Amino acid sequence: MATTDASPGRLLLLDSASLYFRAFFGIPKTLTAPDGTAVNALRGILDFTSSLRTQYSPQHVVACWDDDWRPQWRVDLLDTYKTQRLDDDGGEADTTDGLLGPQVPLIADAFGLLGIPVVGAADYEADDVIGTLAELWDGPVDIVTGDRDLFQLVDDEHEIRVLYVAKGVSKHDVVDDAWLRAKYGIGASDYVDFAVMRGDPSDGLPGVAGIGDKTAAVLLDEFGDLDGILAAADDTSSSIKPRVRQSLLDSVDYIRAARQVVAVHRDVCRLPSFDLEADAKAFTEFGTTWGLGGVTERALKAVSS
């Protein structure tokens, strides 16, 4: 890993879109600014960040951004990638009645005023930014997300964990290799191949017919990785059952493409400058303008602790 000028304290990486969508749908839309703008996602993500910052005391926090939520290079590899999220015109479908969009730039502004860098990369998703920053940082890393694909980044040796918020930020799971083995029967290094076989309808990954979590884990345990599994599928004397064997052989093209789609890139950006400091006066004024109430004080307290 690269050396940084900072001492190797904990780095907290936020999967920003995952968190602001969770905040939007989990917090009442009736929370509005004085001008009537919905601010539920803004308030929620700031409170999530303050809570996690207080709990884990990171040296730095980075808000990782989707500069491209559906990169064309991933679509070129797998044309079903995230198709279920498209609207009739080929753009991202708005499931928020237009109430979330105006909050997204406010969230970025709020992070900036709190001294939290917002980092994206052209033609890449936040997942790739997270993977890159986790690779570059010399100290422990906590990745905050509701996206299982980021389990592939778990690395006990380098103290990289996922704080998985699928059940809520206050009830998040701390995902390390032991957690993955207890949950799925695989290690983090197996997760990409596991996810490819299992599939994920929310990302437009069909998976391999007849292979779910259990069968995928058994195959990986016996044959090591997808290359070993496909070689075994080609060998009629192997222990793979005929129906699963045929499904694998029928899915070779999908498997090859999906492995590249699911794998997080780890070379898309640089570590940001961590010279930013919170501007308490400007953030307090921001909080007044957007009706953040007690969120403002909690965020500033978390920054200073």
Secondary structure by P-SEA (a helix, b strand, c coil): cccccccccbbbbbaaaaaaaaaaaacccccccccccccaaaaaaaaaaaaaaaaccccccccccccccccaaaaaacccccccccccccccccccccccccaaaaaaaaaaaacbbbbbbccccaaaaaaaaaaacccbbbbbccccccccccccccbbbbbcccccccccccccaaaaaacccccccaaaaaaaaaccccccccccccccaaaaaaaaaacccaaaaaaaaacccccccaaaaaaaaacaaaaaaaaaaaccccccccccccccccaaaaaaaaaaaacccaaaaaaaaaaac
